[in-house]
Amino acid sequence: MSKLRIGVVGLGIGRHHITGYKSHPNADVVAIADPDADRLRSIGDEHHIPARFASYEEMLAAEKLDVVSVCTPNKFHMPATVAALEAGCHVLCEKPMAMNTGEARRMLDAAKKARKRLMINFSYRFTEQSWALKHLVDTGILGDVYFARTIWHRRRGLPGFGGWFGQKALSGGGPLIDLGVHRLDLALWLMGYPKPVWVMGSTYDPIGSALSKEQGKAFDVEDLAVGLVKFENGATLEVEASWAANVKEKELMETRLFGTKAGLVQHNVNETYQFEAEVYLEREGCQYDMKLHPPVPAVKSSMYHFADSIVHNKPHTATGDEGLIVMELLDAIYESARTGAPIKI
């Protein structure tokens, strides 16, 4: 079969999408778009991509594409995704899915109307430890999961301070929508995406706001957020995320699930982006620790997975429907923080 013709919009995180697609034998990145002319030229030259555009509108008008990756600032996820879908393309959109639930619904509706795929890049599913844990959890080893806690804290790690990440009009929020979205999806995925019924949340900005005043830089989002989600099946999930908190670790990522038969943890190692995973269980009155030990079967990137799903006409993970649930929860945490009251889903 002919190779999928792929376009990538936004070449910040988008440069990693190019690499991911290039690993698939039936995928070919033929077009890129970015308003930064220097970045467009540099990445285009590096990957020998001939078609280069200043905007996604120009790219979609000029090129006949099968797949588009949307890797822009959050504010542009919805319009770029809808435009690509309406142009007849499958779309892999970076997280978060959108600025809010309303935009996410519009994206999902556009995908269904166009009969095209919409995948959200929940990339932390695509680690060896996450993939192995998911397969193990799906065997029923945990029993019924009744509580989970999922966190990502940074001691001091405000991304591009003064740039679009810290401006709500461009990002939609702070570390909750940037980091927390990853850990929230990972916990929900391992739990089987139970139906949420209500949410409580709080947000704080003491460190980020003080730094913005000292340095004269724009910053109007939270630097720490916490949420509590109650599900229809009775389970509870706690989520925490921060860009700046007085903790020991530079980077602290951890997801724990507590089940009636066993529990599990996936966490980063030595403040890095490497992970370990363990399962804790009782058998015949004795307590056991089961650790995932390398070598672990390799896991392909989310871009490879998306392309492969299209080529072989098989379901993909991280669907638009799941992305919508995550957006509903993010919105509810922010709304609860604003009102000081629980929010029904």
C-alpha positions in Angstrom: 0.0 0.0 0.0 1.0 3.6 -0.4 2.5 5.4 2.6 0.3 7.6 4.8 0.9 11.3 3.9 1.3 13.1 7.2 1.5 16.8 8.2 2.7 18.2 11.5 1.4 21.5 12.8 3.6 23.1 15.5 7.3 22.1 15.7 8.0 22.5 19.4 6.7 19.1 20.7 5.9 18.4 17.0 9.5 17.6 16.2 9.0 14.4 18.4 5.9 13.6 16.4 8.0 13.6 13.2 10.5 11.2 14.7 7.7 8.9 15.9 6.1 8.7 12.5 9.4 8.1 10.8 9.8 4.9 12.7 6.7 3.4 10.9 7.4 1.9 7.5 4.1 3.1 6.0 4.2 6.7 7.3 5.8 9.6 5.5 5.8 13.1 7.0 5.5 15.3 3.9 4.4 18.7 5.2 5.1 20.8 8.3 3.6 24.1 9.5 4.9 26.6 12.1 4.9 30.4 12.2 8.5 30.5 13.3 10.4 30.7 10.0 13.8 29.7 11.5 12.4 26.6 13.2 10.4 25.7 10.1 13.6 25.8 8.0 15.8 24.0 10.6 13.4 21.1 11.2 12.5 20.9 7.5 16.1 20.6 6.6 16.9 18.1 9.3 14.1 15.7 8.2 14.2 16.5 4.5 10.5 17.6 4.5 9.8 19.5 1.3 6.5 21.2 2.0 6.7 24.0 4.6 4.0 26.4 5.6 3.6 29.3 8.0 0.1 28.1 9.1 -2.0 25.0 9.2 -4.6 26.7 6.9 -2.0 27.1 4.2 -0.8 23.5 4.6 -4.3 22.0 4.4 -5.2 24.1 1.4 -2.0 23.0 -0.5 -1.5 19.4 0.5 -3.6 16.3 0.3 -2.9 14.6 3.6 -4.1 11.4 5.3 -3.0 12.4 8.9 -2.3 15.6 10.8 -0.6 16.0 14.1 -1.7 19.1 16.0 1.1 20.2 18.3 0.3 23.9 18.8 -0.3 25.9 22.0 -3.6 24.7 23.6 -5.6 27.6 22.3 -5.3 26.4 18.7 -6.0 22.7 19.3 -9.7 22.9 18.5 -9.6 25.1 15.4 -6.6 23.2 13.9 -8.1 19.8 14.6 -11.5 20.7 13.2 -10.0 22.1 10.1 -7.9 19.0 9.6 -10.9 16.7 10.1 -13.0 18.7 7.7 -10.2 18.4 5.2 -10.5 14.6 5.4 -7.6 13.9 7.7 -7.3 11.6 10.7 -5.9 13.7 13.7 -3.5 13.0 16.5 -3.9 16.0 18.8 -1.5 16.9 21.6 -2.8 16.9 25.2 -4.8 18.6 26.6 -7.5 17.9 24.0 -8.7 21.5 24.1 -9.1 24.6 26.3 -12.3 23.4 27.7 -15.1 20.8 27.4 -17.1 22.8 24.9 -14.2 22.8 22.5 -13.5 19.1 23.1 -17.1 18.2 22.2 -16.8 20.3 19.0 -13.7 18.3 18.0 -15.3 15.0 18.7 -18.4 15.9 16.8 -16.3 17.0 13.8 -14.5 13.6 13.9 -17.7 11.7 13.9 -19.2 13.8 11.2 -16.1 13.3 9.0 -15.8 9.6 9.9 -12.2 10.1 10.8 -10.1 9.1 13.7 -9.3 11.5 16.6 -6.6 10.4 19.0 -5.2 12.4 22.0 -1.5 12.2 22.7 -1.6 10.8 26.2 2.0 9.8 25.8 2.6 8.4 29.3 0.5 5.3 28.3 3.3 4.6 25.9 6.0 3.5 28.3 7.1 -0.1 28.9 6.0 0.1 32.5 2.5 1.6 31.7 1.9 -0.9 28.9 2.9 -3.9 31.1 0.8 -2.7 34.0 -2.3 -2.2 31.8 -2.0 -5.8 30.5 -1.6 -7.1 34.0 -4.5 -5.0 35.5 -6.8 -6.2 32.7 -6.3 -9.8 33.9 -8.1 -8.8 37.1 -5.1 -9.1 39.4 -6.1 -6.0 41.4 -9.7 -7.1 42.0 -12.0 -4.0 42.4 -10.0 -0.7 42.4 -11.5 1.5 45.1 -8.9 4.2 45.5 -6.2 5.8 43.4 -3.7 8.6 43.7 -1.9 10.1 40.8 0.6 13.0 41.0 3.2 15.1 39.2 5.1 17.6 41.3 8.0 19.8 40.4 10.2 21.6 42.9 10.7 24.5 40.4 9.8 23.9 36.8 7.6 26.6 35.3 7.8 25.9 31.6 8.9 28.9 29.4 8.2 31.3 32.3 6.6 34.4 30.9 5.5 32.5 27.7 2.2 30.9 26.6 2.2 28.1 29.2 1.5 30.6 32.0 -1.2 32.6 30.2 -4.6 31.3 30.7 -5.9 32.7 27.4 -3.4 30.6 25.5 -3.1 27.5 27.8 -6.4 27.2 29.6 -4.6 26.6 32.9 -1.4 25.7 34.7 0.2 22.5 35.8 -3.2 20.7 36.1 -3.9 21.0 32.4 -0.2 20.6 31.5 1.2 17.9 33.8 -1.9 16.6 35.7 -3.6 15.7 32.4 -1.0 13.0 31.9 -1.2 11.4 35.3 -5.0 11.8 35.3 -5.4 9.9 32.1 -2.9 7.2 33.2 -4.9 6.5 36.3 -8.2 6.5 34.5 -6.8 4.2 31.8 -5.5 1.7 34.4 -8.8 1.9 36.2 -10.8 1.2 33.0 -12.2 4.8 32.7 -15.0 4.5 35.3 -17.9 7.0 35.1 -17.2 10.1 37.2 -20.2 11.6 39.2 -18.7 14.6 41.1 -15.4 16.5 41.6 -13.9 18.8 44.2 -10.7 20.8 43.6 -8.5 23.6 44.8 -5.8 25.7 43.0 -3.0 27.8 44.4 -0.4 30.2 42.9 1.8 31.6 45.7 5.2 30.8 44.1 4.4 31.5 40.5 2.6 34.8 41.2 5.4 36.1 43.4 8.0 35.2 40.7 5.9 36.9 38.0 5.8 40.1 40.0 9.5 40.0 40.7 10.5 39.4 37.1 7.7 41.4 35.4 6.5 38.4 33.4 3.0 37.3 32.5 1.5 34.5 34.7 -2.2 34.2 35.5 -2.6 30.4 36.1 -2.1 28.1 39.1 1.2 26.7 40.1 -0.4 23.8 42.1 -3.7 22.1 41.8 -5.4 19.2 43.6 -8.6 17.4 42.7 -10.8 14.6 44.1 -13.0 12.6 41.8 -15.8 10.3 42.9 -17.0 7.6 40.5 -20.3 5.9 40.0 -18.8 2.6 41.1 -17.9 4.1 44.5 -14.1 4.5 43.7 -12.2 7.7 44.5 -9.3 9.2 42.7 -7.0 12.0 43.9 -4.9 14.0 41.5 -2.2 16.5 42.3 0.0 18.6 39.9 2.5 21.4 40.4 5.1 23.4 38.6 6.5 24.9 41.7 6.2 23.3 45.2 8.4 23.0 48.2 9.2 19.4 47.8 12.5 17.5 47.8 12.3 16.2 44.2 13.0 18.1 41.0 10.4 15.9 39.3 8.1 13.6 41.2 5.7 11.4 39.3 3.7 8.6 40.8 0.4 6.7 40.2 -1.0 4.3 42.8 -4.0 2.0 42.5 -5.5 0.3 45.6 -7.6 -2.8 44.8 -9.4 -5.5 46.8 -6.9 -8.2 45.8 -3.7 -6.2 45.1 -2.2 -2.7 44.6 0.2 -1.2 42.2 2.6 1.8 41.8 4.3 3.3 38.8 6.8 6.0 39.6 9.8 7.9 38.1 13.3 7.0 39.2 15.8 9.4 40.7 13.8 12.5 39.6 14.2 11.5 35.9 11.8 10.5 33.2 12.6 6.8 33.7 10.0 4.7 35.5 9.6 1.6 37.7 6.5 -0.4 38.5 5.5 -2.8 41.3 2.5 -4.8 42.4 1.7 -5.6 46.0 -0.4 -8.6 46.9 -1.3 -11.1 49.6 -1.3 -14.9 48.9 -2.1 -17.5 51.6 -1.6 -15.1 54.4 1.8 -13.8 53.1 2.6 -10.4 51.6 4.4 -10.3 48.3 6.0 -7.5 46.2 6.1 -8.2 42.5 8.4 -5.9 40.5 8.5 -5.4 36.8 12.1 -6.2 35.9 14.0 -5.3 32.7 14.2 -6.2 30.0 10.6 -5.3 29.3 9.0 -5.7 25.9 9.5 -2.5 23.9 6.6 -0.2 23.3 6.2 1.9 20.1 5.5 5.6 20.2 2.0 7.0 20.1 2.7 8.2 16.6 3.6 4.7 15.5 0.5 3.3 17.2 -1.8 5.8 15.5 -0.3 5.2 12.0 -0.3 1.5 12.5 -4.0 1.5 13.6 -4.9 3.4 10.4 -2.8 1.2 8.1 -4.2 -2.0 9.6 -7.7 -0.7 10.3 -7.7 -1.6 14.0 -8.8 0.4 17.0 -6.4 2.9 18.6 -6.1 3.9 22.2 -6.4 7.4 23.8 -9.6 8.1 21.9 -11.4 11.4 21.5 -14.1 10.1 23.9 -11.6 9.5 26.6 -10.1 12.9 25.9 -13.5 14.5 26.5 -13.9 12.8 29.9 -10.5 14.1 30.9 -11.5 17.6 29.8 -14.7 17.4 31.8 -12.7 16.5 34.9 -10.2 19.3 34.4 -13.0 21.8 33.9 -14.8 20.5 37.0 -11.6 20.8 39.2 -11.1 24.4 38.0 -14.7 25.2 38.5 -14.8 23.7 42.0 -11.6 25.7 42.9 -13.3 28.8 41.7 -16.6 28.3 43.5 -15.4 26.4 46.6 -18.1 23.7 46.0 -18.2 20.2 44.5 -19.2 19.9 40.9 -21.5 17.2 39.5 -20.5 15.7 36.2 
